[in-house]
Amino acid sequence: MSNVKHNKCPMRDLANQAKARLMNNDYKQPYPSVPKSATPRQREIYIKLFELRQSGKNIDNPISEFADEQKLKEMSHDDRQRYIIQLCSDYISMRAALDDAKA
């Protein structure tokens, strides 16, 4: 059954993209697939980390590289510490996932 009432729905767009990939045999991704259990913030870190590694840039300070400076300025001291700890945890887990994907 076709869905003619909602021809601009996101599911239809995804189906059309999948059909185009299938017809063109184009399954190459610009980066390795992100782990399914990753949060949206972890996905951002994973993609940015992959791009930085591809460009050959060494990450000396991941907090300054991945933290949102504007967000840090607006936070209280306790919230800032919580944010940095969560950011470090996300970075470590995504770095390990990227290392596993490379191996």
C-alpha positions as CSV (number, residue, x, y, z in Angstrom):
1,M,0.0,0.0,0.0
2,S,1.4,3.3,-1.0
3,N,1.6,6.4,1.2
4,V,0.4,9.1,-1.1
5,K,-0.8,11.4,1.6
6,H,2.7,11.8,3.1
7,N,5.0,11.9,0.1
8,K,7.6,14.0,2.1
9,C,7.8,11.8,5.2
10,P,11.3,11.0,6.6
11,M,10.7,7.2,6.3
12,R,10.0,7.5,2.6
13,D,13.2,9.6,2.1
14,L,15.2,6.9,4.0
15,A,13.7,4.2,1.9
16,N,14.5,6.1,-1.3
17,Q,18.1,6.6,-0.2
18,A,18.4,2.9,0.6
19,K,17.0,1.9,-2.7
20,A,19.4,4.2,-4.5
21,R,22.4,2.7,-2.6
22,L,21.2,-0.8,-3.5
23,M,20.8,0.0,-7.2
24,N,24.2,1.8,-7.4
25,N,25.9,-0.7,-5.1
26,D,27.2,2.3,-3.2
27,Y,27.6,1.3,0.5
28,K,30.9,3.1,1.1
29,Q,30.7,5.4,4.1
30,P,33.0,8.3,4.7
31,Y,33.8,7.0,8.2
32,P,33.4,3.6,10.0
33,S,30.0,2.9,11.4
34,V,29.3,4.4,14.7
35,P,28.5,1.9,17.5
36,K,24.7,1.5,17.9
37,S,24.8,2.1,21.6
38,A,26.4,5.6,21.2
39,T,24.6,8.7,22.3
40,P,24.2,11.6,19.9
41,R,27.1,13.4,21.7
42,Q,29.2,10.3,21.4
43,R,28.4,10.1,17.6
44,E,29.7,13.7,17.2
45,I,32.9,12.8,19.1
46,Y,33.3,9.6,17.0
47,I,33.0,11.4,13.7
48,K,35.2,14.3,14.7
49,L,37.8,12.0,16.1
50,F,37.8,10.0,12.9
51,E,38.2,13.1,10.8
52,L,41.0,14.4,13.0
53,R,42.8,11.1,12.7
54,Q,42.4,11.0,8.9
55,S,43.9,14.5,8.6
56,G,46.9,13.3,10.7
57,K,46.3,15.7,13.6
58,N,47.3,14.5,17.1
59,I,44.9,15.2,19.9
60,D,46.8,16.5,22.9
61,N,43.9,17.9,24.9
62,P,40.6,16.2,24.1
63,I,38.7,18.5,26.5
64,S,39.6,21.7,24.6
65,E,39.1,19.9,21.3
66,F,35.6,18.5,21.9
67,A,34.1,20.8,24.6
68,D,31.6,23.5,23.8
69,E,33.3,26.7,25.1
70,Q,30.1,28.7,25.3
71,K,28.4,26.0,27.2
72,L,31.3,25.8,29.7
73,K,31.1,29.5,30.4
74,E,27.4,29.4,31.3
75,M,27.7,26.4,33.7
76,S,28.2,26.4,37.4
77,H,31.3,24.8,38.8
78,D,29.6,21.5,39.7
79,D,27.9,21.3,36.3
80,R,31.2,22.1,34.6
81,Q,32.9,19.3,36.4
82,R,30.1,16.9,35.5
83,Y,30.2,17.9,31.9
84,I,34.0,17.5,31.6
85,I,33.9,14.0,33.3
86,Q,31.1,12.9,30.9
87,L,33.0,14.3,28.0
88,C,36.2,12.4,29.0
89,S,34.2,9.2,29.4
90,D,32.6,9.7,26.0
91,Y,36.0,10.4,24.4
92,I,37.6,7.3,25.9
93,S,34.8,5.0,24.8
94,M,34.6,6.4,21.3
95,R,38.4,6.3,20.9
96,A,38.4,2.6,22.0
97,A,35.5,1.9,19.5
98,L,37.4,3.6,16.7
99,D,40.6,1.7,17.6
100,D,38.6,-1.6,17.5
101,A,37.1,-0.6,14.1
102,K,40.6,0.0,12.7
103,A,41.9,-3.3,13.9
